[in-house]
Amino acid sequence: MPDQNLREPLRFGDIVGQELAIAVLRASLTSGRLAHAYMFRGPSGCGKATTGRVFARYLLCSEVSEGKSQEPCGQCPSCVRFSYGTHPDFFDVGKGQRTIKIEDSHQMIEDSMKKPFLASRKVFLLRDVENMTREASNALLKALEEPPPSTCFVLTSSNPAAVPDTVISRCQAVPFRPLPVKALVHIISGLRDVTPGVALEAARFAAGSVEKALLLLDAQDGACGSHTLLEEALGESPIVQAERYSHMDAEGQRQFLDSLGVDLEKCLELSLESQSEETKKGANEGNFRFYRDCLLSVMKAKRRLERNVSPFLTFAGLFFELRQLSSQEKRSE
């Protein structure tokens, strides 16, 4: 069976809310002047990696490569192998990792020097290149300066300011924007069995990110889902929980922090919306401060992981801080 989500977009026409990016990519394909490297730039959760996979379908499809079709056929060996996640000429570098290391870059360069096995070219999708180690970034730069023949690099970044200018200058920029609420509603309605009202509420709080919208929908029931997450975080020793989360893979760690952070953002929004002006000025200031400080602690933990600080130390510090904030909140009640 194919390994990807059955609702993953298969063609550019399936992607909503990123018309400019799609126009840039279509122009490259129709002109026949493909760049050796592209930089997909835009906020987290707006579809850069998803669009990168769709672009790879176009680049690898034999019907498109031979000029017989402008859309992936879905039936040639390349399309079939891609759908099953076994295409030998497609490499998804950095998926499920906090950072791309020098070993990953060396393996990528070694793979790029080999001739394509099935398609007419090789495609490398490099996710979140702002998180590459300096050594890995330098190795990538060498590959971009002297690109192997029949190879296309697709880089994604949510923070281009953290990517070396020497890397950016060797890529064709493809701009992405935060997804409009209408586009988010359309996307999450296709991914989750929810009412239009629930989809709209999640989209409003998601800041243009599909990822955040899905985390909101998956949050546990209650007026504020992060209360439940915080209660779980405070229910055991910080050391015990740090041990548990430090043994998760990078994707699991990121999802936990993202889920807690998104819920806390929603709590802040809801508390502000539900308060009267008089309440905002005094009575509930401590409650608001508690949510805000918890969110700052989560954001700090995410930054520490991105800098490759020990996961155990990162989570131990986070759970100790959350427990301290909880104690302060109780004393102020």
N, C-alpha and C positions, 0 to 999 in steps of 0.2 A: 504494500500500500504506500502511496505517496506520504512523505514524512511531514510536509508542511501543513499548516492549517488550511482546511479546504476552502476557506474564504479569503485566503491570501490573493491579492490582485494578480491577475495573469497578464494584463495588458495596460498600456497607459490610460486607456479609456476607463479603466476601473478605479483609477486614483482620483480622488476628489480633493479640492482645496489647494492644489499646487499647480495651477495652470501655467505659471511662468516657467517653473522648473521643467515641466513636461514639454513646453514649447522649445526650450533650449536643447533638450535631448533629442526631440524629433528632428530639429534642424540639423543636428550633427549626423543623424542617421541618413536623412534624405540627401544631404550634401555629399555624402561619401567621404567626408574629411573628418574622420573620428580622431579625437585627441587621444594621446597615450595615457592621459590621467585626468580625472575629474574630481573636483572638490565640492561635495554636497554640503552647503553651509546653511544652518538654521537651528532653531531651538529644539531642545530634546522632545521626543515624542511626536514630531510633526510628520514622520513618514520617510525620513531620509534612507534608512537601511531597507525599508520595504520597497521604495522606489528603486534603490540600487539593485535589488534582486530582480525586479521587473525589467530594468534596463539590461541586466545580464541575459535575460531570456531573449531579448531582441538581438543582442550581440552574438549569442550562441546558436540560435535557430538557423538551420541550414537553408530554409526557404527565404528568410530575410537576408542572409549573407549572400545568397546567389541572386538576389534581386527579383525573386519570383513572388514575393509577398512583402507588404509593409507591416504585417503583424505576425507575431509568433504563431506557427501553425498548430502547435500542441500535439503533433503526431510524429514528427521526425525523431530519430534516435536522440538528438540533443534535447528536444523538448521533453520527451518521456523521461530521460535520465535526470533532467533537472527537477521534474515534478517528484521524482522518487528520492531526491536528495543524494544522488550518486553520480552526478556529472563529473567526469575526471578533469575537466578543464575549468571548473568553477571552484574558487577558494574563498570561504567566508572567514576572514582573518579577524580575530578578536571577539568573536561571538561568545558570549557567556564569560568573558574575562574582564577583570578590572582594568587591565593595561596590556598593551602589545609589547612584548619583551624582545631583546636582541635575538634570542633563539627563534622567535616567530619570524622576524625579518630575514634571518639567514635562510630559514626553510622556504620562505616565500621567494627569495631571490633564486634559490636553487631550483624550485619548481618552475619559475618563470623562464629559466634558460632552456627548459626542455620543450620540444615541439608539442603542439596541441595533439591530444590523443584522439578526440572525436570531432570537435568543432574546428572552425578555421582560425580560432584564437583562444587565448586563455583570459579569464576575467578574475581579478582579485578585488574583493570587497573588503575594505579595511574600515572597521567601525571605530568611531570616537578616537581619531588619531591624536587629539590633544592629550590623551592619556598614554601615549607611547613613551617609553623610556628614552633618554637622550641618545643612548647607543642605537636603539632600534630606529629612531628618527634619522640618525645619520646614515644608517644602512639603507633606509628607504630613499633618502635623498640621492644616493649613488645610483639606485635603480631608476629614479626619475630623470637623472641627468643623462643616463645612457640606457634608455628603455629597451628591453629585449624586443625582438620582432614579434608581431602577432600577439601582443599582450596589452591589456587595458586595465589600468588601476582605477578603482572607484573609491575615493576616500570620503568619510563622513565626519563632520565635526559640529558639536553644539557650542563650541567656544573657539572660534578661529584665532582669536587673539593669543591663545596659548600654543598655536601651531607655528613653527619656525617660518619666517617669511620666505626662506629659500625653498621650502616645500610648497607653500601656497603659490608662489610665482611660477611653478612648473606644472600647475594644474589649471584646467578650464573651470572657472567658477560656475556653479549651478545653485542659484539662490532658492531657499525654502523659507516659508513664513509660518507663523503660528496658524493653526487651522481655524477658520471661522466657526462660530457656534453651529451654524446650519450644517457645515460639512462634518463636524464632529458628531452631531445627532445622527446623520446618515450613516456614518461609519460604525458607531457603537450600537445602533439599532440592528445592524447586520451581524454584529458579533455577539450580542447578548439579547436574550428574550425579555425585553423590558418595555414598559409603556412609553409612549411619546413624552409624557410629563417627566418620568424618571430620567429618560435619556437627556432631555433638555436641562434638567437640574444638574446632572453630572457634567454636561458640556459647559455650562455656565461657570462652574468652579474649576475647570480643568486647564485654564490658561492656554488653550490651543493645542493641548497634548492628548493624543489618544491614550497613551500610557497612563496618564493621571486620571483620565475619565474612567478607564477600566478598573483602576485601583479603587476609585470611589464607589463604583458599582459592586465591586467584590468585598467592600468593607462590611463588617458585621453590622446587623441591625442595631438601631438605637439612635438617639438624637445626636450623639457624637461618637462615632466609631472608635476614635482614638482613646476615649475613656477606657474601653474594653482592652485595647492594646496596651495602654499604660498600666492597667490593673494586672495584666499578664506579665508585663515587664517588672512590676514591683512585687509580684507574688513569690519570687524565688530570689536566692542570693545573686547579686550581680556577677559573682565569680562563676556560679553554676551556669547562668545564662550566657555569659561571655564565652564559656567553654563550648556551649551548644552552637551559638551562632558563628563562632570562629571556625568550626568544622564544616559549615555549609560551603557550597561553591559560591563563586563570585556573584552569579546571577541571583541566588537565593538571598545573599546578604543585601544586595542592592534592592531587591524587591521588598524586603522587610523595611528597610529604611525609607524607601519611596512611599510605601503604604502608610507608615506612621506619619511621615511628613505631609502627605496629601490630606490625611484625615485631620491633622492639626491645622492646616491651612483652612480647611472647611469649617472647623470649629471657630476659628477667629472670625471668619466671614459671618457665620450664623450668629455669633454672639453680638457682633456689631449691628447686624440687621434687626435683631430682636430687642435691642435695648432702646429705651427712650433717651432723649438728650440728657435728662437728669441722671439716669443710670450710668450713661457713658462717662459723666463727669466725676462720679465718685463710687457709687455703691458696688459696681462690679469690676473696678479697676484691677483688683488683685487677681480675679479669675482670668481676665484678659492677659495680664502679665504672666500668669502661669502657662497658658497656652503658647504665648510668644516665646518664653524662655525655653520651653520644651522643644519647640520647633528649631530654635537656634542651636540647641544641643544636637539635634538630629542632623542639621546641616553641617555642623562641625564634624560629626562622625563620618559623614559622606566625604567630606574633603580629606579627612585623614586616610580613608581607604583609597581614595584616588591618588594620594601621595605614597601609597604602598606602606603605610604604617601598619604594624602588626595588627591583624584582625582581632586577636584576643585583647590586646591593650585598648584598641578602639572601642570594642563593645563593653569592656569592663568600665572604661571611663564614662561611656554613655549611660549605662544602667546606674552607676553611682550618682551621676548628675541628676538623672530623673528621680531617683529616690530622695536626693537632697531637696529638689524642687517640690516634691510632693510633701515632704515634712514641713517645708516653709509655708506651703499653702495651708496646711492643716493648722499651723500655729497662728496664721493670720485670720482664720475664720472666727 
